[in-house]
Amino acid sequence: MTMRLLFGVLLLSGLALGQPNPNAVVPDGIPPCAGVVQWAPSRYLVTHDFKSGEAGSRFGLISTNQRLSYQSLQVDWSKVGGEANDLESLAPIEGKAGHFLACESGYVKGQFGHLYWLSAQPDTVAVEARYAMPAGLTQEIEGLATLHLEGNRWMVLLGGRGGRSEEPGRLYWGILDRDKNEIEWPKEGLQGAEIHLPRRLGPFARTLSDMFLDEKHRLFVSSCSTPGRLGPNRSLIFLAGTVRDNLKTPFHRATENQDVWWVDGCKIEGICPCDRPGYGPAYVTDDDELGGLWRSVPASPSISY
């Protein structure tokens, strides 16, 4: 058998065995994402942290049905007068299907620092209202969650990121009254409560990069560490505690059996529940020049402390 014929046989055998085809078309990558919520089965709404004046949609849709796909979404900002700056987090509005909150990272030169009430349609997002974040917060905001109280009132929880030397994150809270179209920030909520890492993540760690409340009102938090725009990155997702509708002390820290998922190679910036049986939290990444990912961890944690 000649060498050319032998090479042809080996190539065909490799293709038959499902080996990678270098000429195959692969789907487009996902842009870096700053936040994520589950929108519908196999559909996730994500946000992108474009700064003021930067072109690009602030929201996108990730579909995980059969194959992973991404599309940017049209956004109607007409009711609030302009696009957001540096959107870092998303949360479902508990009890209001198809409605979400989005949050900017904070004030910039006395501007921005807003929460946005969103209503989502299959291919578009409408911004229905805008609310000011409290002034004087000591940390930039990276996480967001809501807890329904009664009627048209919700507790809104903001997750402060902490520092680059594993300074504890901070959980702040206020009360959104949709009938009055305002948010009140009690003194206890402005002081907040500390969020601690379950184990050391490294000198470049951000204690809180996102968070979500599940149906049992357990608070899950993601943390990430990156020394530069090309990594190497590492992250973890952990059960931080539980939240209840007590406006003075809503957060109760988990002190034992604290589930932790380690995720090396990724800078996780958004987490939410995953609807696939046998899966734990889903996450999206902002890996800077390396782009973004959607993935989900196993239902069983890496370890429990």
QUIQUI-V916038 format. One record per residue. N is the residue number from 0. OMEGA is omega in whole degrees, 0 to 359 (* if undefined). BURIAL is # if it has 24 or more other ideal C-beta (glycine too) atoms within 12 Angstrom, else .. Layout:
{{N,OMEGA,BURIAL} {N,OMEGA,BURIAL}}
This chain:
{{0,180,.} {1,180,.} {2,181,.} {3,180,.} {4,179,.} {5,179,.} {6,180,.} {7,179,.} {8,180,.} {9,179,.} {10,179,.} {11,179,.} {12,179,.} {13,179,.} {14,181,.} {15,180,.} {16,176,.} {17,177,.} {18,182,.} {19,176,.} {20,184,.} {21,180,.} {22,182,.} {23,177,.} {24,179,.} {25,180,.} {26,177,.} {27,178,.} {28,177,.} {29,176,#} {30,174,#} {31,184,#} {32,181,#} {33,181,#} {34,182,#} {35,169,#} {36,172,#} {37,184,#} {38,182,#} {39,178,.} {40,178,.} {41,178,.} {42,183,#} {43,174,#} {44,180,#} {45,176,#} {46,179,#} {47,189,#} {48,174,#} {49,179,#} {50,180,.} {51,180,.} {52,178,.} {53,180,.} {54,176,.} {55,179,.} {56,178,#} {57,184,#} {58,177,#} {59,180,#} {60,173,#} {61,176,#} {62,180,#} {63,181,#} {64,180,.} {65,176,.} {66,181,.} {67,177,#} {68,181,.} {69,171,#} {70,175,.} {71,185,#} {72,171,#} {73,183,.} {74,177,#} {75,180,#} {76,192,#} {77,183,.} {78,183,.} {79,170,#} {80,177,.} {81,184,.} {82,179,#} {83,176,#} {84,170,#} {85,175,#} {86,186,#} {87,187,#} {88,178,#} {89,175,#} {90,171,#} {91,173,#} {92,189,#} {93,178,#} {94,180,.} {95,182,.} {96,178,.} {97,179,.} {98,186,#} {99,168,#} {100,172,#} {101,187,#} {102,171,#} {103,184,#} {104,181,#} {105,181,#} {106,176,.} {107,181,.} {108,177,.} {109,180,.} {110,177,.} {111,185,#} {112,185,#} {113,165,#} {114,183,#} {115,173,#} {116,184,#} {117,165,#} {118,188,#} {119,173,#} {120,186,.} {121,184,.} {122,184,.} {123,174,.} {124,176,#} {125,178,#} {126,188,#} {127,184,#} {128,179,#} {129,182,#} {130,180,#} {131,170,#} {132,179,#} {133,176,#} {134,173,.} {135,176,.} {136,185,#} {137,181,.} {138,172,#} {139,185,#} {140,179,#} {141,183,#} {142,185,#} {143,176,#} {144,177,#} {145,177,#} {146,181,#} {147,178,#} {148,174,#} {149,180,.} {150,180,.} {151,180,.} {152,180,#} {153,165,#} {154,177,#} {155,181,#} {156,178,#} {157,180,#} {158,176,#} {159,191,#} {160,187,#} {161,182,#} {162,182,.} {163,177,.} {164,178,.} {165,169,#} {166,181,#} {167,170,#} {168,182,#} {169,178,#} {170,177,#} {171,179,#} {172,176,#} {173,182,#} {174,177,#} {175,177,#} {176,184,.} {177,178,#} {178,178,.} {179,181,.} {180,181,.} {181,174,.} {182,173,#} {183,181,#} {184,180,#} {185,183,.} {186,178,.} {187,179,.} {188,178,#} {189,176,#} {190,175,.} {191,179,#} {192,183,#} {193,171,#} {194,184,#} {195,171,#} {196,177,#} {197,177,#} {198,184,.} {199,181,.} {200,179,#} {201,186,#} {202,181,.} {203,188,#} {204,167,#} {205,188,#} {206,182,#} {207,176,#} {208,171,#} {209,179,#} {210,171,#} {211,172,#} {212,176,#} {213,184,#} {214,176,.} {215,181,.} {216,169,#} {217,182,#} {218,175,#} {219,185,#} {220,171,#} {221,176,#} {222,180,#} {223,179,#} {224,177,#} {225,179,#} {226,182,.} {227,186,.} {228,175,.} {229,177,.} {230,1,.} {231,185,.} {232,169,#} {233,184,#} {234,169,#} {235,174,#} {236,182,#} {237,174,#} {238,184,#} {239,182,#} {240,180,#} {241,179,#} {242,176,#} {243,186,.} {244,173,.} {245,189,.} {246,177,#} {247,180,.} {248,183,.} {249,187,#} {250,175,#} {251,185,.} {252,175,#} {253,182,#} {254,177,.} {255,183,.} {256,182,.} {257,183,#} {258,182,#} {259,172,#} {260,176,#} {261,180,#} {262,180,#} {263,176,.} {264,184,.} {265,171,#} {266,184,#} {267,179,#} {268,179,#} {269,177,#} {270,177,#} {271,176,#} {272,174,#} {273,184,#} {274,180,.} {275,178,.} {276,179,.} {277,180,.} {278,172,.} {279,182,#} {280,171,#} {281,179,#} {282,171,#} {283,184,#} {284,168,#} {285,184,#} {286,175,#} {287,183,#} {288,181,.} {289,176,.} {290,183,.} {291,179,#} {292,161,#} {293,176,#} {294,175,#} {295,180,#} {296,176,#} {297,177,.} {298,179,.} {299,180,.} {300,175,.} {301,182,.} {302,173,.} {303,181,.} {304,*,.}}
